[in-house]
Amino acid sequence: MSMVIITINGKEFSAKTGEMVVDVARKNGIYIPTLCNMEGVIPQGSCRICTCLIDGRTMAACTTPVSHRMNVETNNAELEKIRTTIVELLFAEGNHYCPTCERSGNCDLQALAYRFNVLVSQFKQIFPTRNVDAKNPKILIDHNRCIQCKRCIRRMGGSGKPAWFSFKDRGHKVKVNIDHELTADFTDEMAQKAMDTCPVGAILKKEKGFDVPIGRRKYDTEPIGTEIEKEGAKL
């Protein structure tokens, strides 16, 4: 596979042809925030929070393949405003009550809100009426928290296997639907994988919610992106 040279925040890095900008940045210790993106899963570019300035244009870093002599800027005032606005919109559009959520401290959306100093959304809360689907014996889906990133759809099933999750309806009524027939024999491992795939608290494994106490959860000790930035400082 051929190699290319790209510039990220003024520094040159080598990358393989076909790699996505967000992956090259991550490998070199440069943090680009993501929600819909997940390593090992086909990129979607649906949340747009990874938007960077690439060759002078704002583009999603998770779906933009590198090219020779590409110039990438991962953070500036304009990008910070875009990302903050996206986080605020996600909070305004859904019903997110962090103090009572089982994923508080392990939630990527909550962690990004702290990183971007989002205390109150500038947008009016919609407060949509959404249900909780708890028919499955192993997991439940709380549609109030779903940000429609499609990570569960892209990771759970597919590749010749029947899809466990899919989108239902269209427009403002769209939601993630679970095939109860296919998931009737869900194992604990499958349920845990589904829960870990979700970046928020929309998919929860039953009887597991508070097994890690508040104060010892992923983002209770370090802000989101810190691990990647620490690795970058060593390079």
N, C-alpha and C positions, 0 to 999 in steps of 0.2 A: 504494500500500500504506500502510495507516495505521500510525502510530507510537505507541509506549507508553513510559512512564517506569518504569524499574525501579531498585531500590537494590541495589548490590553492595558489601558490606563498608562500609556507611555512606555511600557516594557514589552520587549519582543519575546514570543514563545513559539516553539515548534508544535505542530499539531498534525494529526493524520487527516487526510482528505476524507470528507464525509462526516467528521465529528461535529457535534453541535457546539455552539459558542459556550453555552452554560456548562457543558461537560469539560471543555478545555479550561475554562476559568476555575472550576471546582478542583481539577487536578493540580492546578498551580496555586492553590490557596487563596483564590479570589472569590468572595461570596457574592452571588447574585440571588436575590430572594425568589423563591418559587412556591407555588401551591399545587398546580395541576401536574407539575413535572415530578417524575420519580425515576430513579436509576433502574435500568432494566425494563422499563415500560416505554412503548412507542410514544414519543412526544405528541402533545395535542395543541398546545398554544392557546388554551381556552381562557386562562385567568389573566394573562398579560402582565402579571406583576414582575416578570423577568425582563420587561422591556428595557433595552439598552440603546445607546446611540451607536449605530453600526454604519460606518462610512457616511456619517452625517445624517442618517435617517433613524427614526425610532422603530425598532424591530424587536420581536420576541426572541430572546437568546436561546430558548429551548427548541425552537424549530428552524433556526438559521444555521446552515452548515458553514464551516469556515472556508475561506478562500485565501489564496496567496496575497499577502500584503493587506489583508483586511485590518481596519482600524476600529477598535471597540472601546467605548467609554461606558463603564458600568455604573457610574454614579455622578450626578450633578444636581443642581437645584431643580431643574426641569423634571428629571427622572424621579427624584424624591417626591415631588408633588404628584406625579402620575401614580406612583405606588401608594402613597398615602390616600389618594382619592379612591383607588380601587379597594383598599381595605375598608374605608369608610362606607363605600357603597355596599360591600358584602355584609357589613354589620347592619346597615339600614334596611337591606332587602330581606334579611332573615330574622329569625327570633333567637338571638344568641344571648343567653343568660350565663355568663362565665362563672359567677360564684356558685351556681348550683349544677354546673356541668361536670360529668364524670371525667371528661378529658381536660379539665382546667389544669394547666401546668404541663400538659402534653400536647397541646393544640397549636398547630402551626399558625393559624389565623390569629389567635390570641397573642402568640409570641411576636408576630409581625406588627400587631397593633402597639405593643409595647416598644418595639424597635423604632417605629415611626411616630411615637408619642401621640397616638390616637387615644384620647380620653373620651371624647364625645364626637359623634359623627356630625358633619356639617349638613347632612341630608336628613330629611324628615323620615322617621321610622314608618315603615309600611305596615308592620304587624300582620302579615298574611295568616290566614287560617289554614293550618297544615296539620296532618295527622301523624301519629306514630304507628308504624307497621311492626307489630310484635308477634305476628303469626308464626314465624320460624322458631323452631325449638331452641336454636343456638344463638341467634342474633336478632337485633331489632334495628330498624331504620327510623331515625328521627328526622323527618323532612324539614323540620324547623331549622335545623343546623346545616343542612346540605348546601354546599356552594356550587354544586354541579360541575365539579372539576373532571369528572369521568374517570378518575383513577381506578375506582372499583370496576367499572365497565371494561377498561383496557387491561387490567391485571387479572381479574377473577374470571377465568374462562377464556374463550377466544382461541386462536391458533388451532382451529379444527375441533375444539371442544365446544359444547353448548354454552352459551352465555348465561351466567348466573344473574347478572345485572344488566339492565338496559334502560334507555330513556323512554318515558311514556308521556303522551300528549305533546303539545307544542306551545311555543310562545311563553307567556308568563305562567302557564299552567304546567309546563314541563317538570318532570320529577324522575328520580331514579326509581326504577321498579325492580323488585326481586322476584325471580321465578320460584315460587314456593314448591312446585313439583320437583324441579331439579335440585333444590337445596334441602329437601325434606330429610336427607340422610347426611347433612353437614356434620363433619367431625369437629372436635374441639380445635384441632390444628387449622382446619379451614376457616372456622369462625374467627380465630385469632388473627389469621392472615388477612381476612376481610377488614377487621377492626384496625389493624396496623396500616392497611393501605389507605384508609381515610385520613386526610390531614386535619380533620376537625372531629366533632363528636357525633357525626351523623350515623355511623355504623358502630354499634356496641355489642360486644360479646356478653351474653346474659350471665349474671352472677359473678361479674368480674370488676364492675365499675370502680370501686375505691380500694383495690388491693395494694396500691402504692399511695402512701399518705401524702397529703398536700405538704409541700416543703421539701420533698425528696424526688419530685418529678422532673422530667427532662429539662424544662425551661425554668424551673424554680431556682436552679443554681447558676446557669449561664444563659445569656440571651441567645436567640436564634442566630446562627451564622458564626458564632464564636469559635466552634471547633474547626471550621474551614479556615478562618482567618488566622488562627494559631498555627495551623500547618503552613500557611503562607509566610508567616513570620520566620519560620525555620529555614525556608528555601533561600 
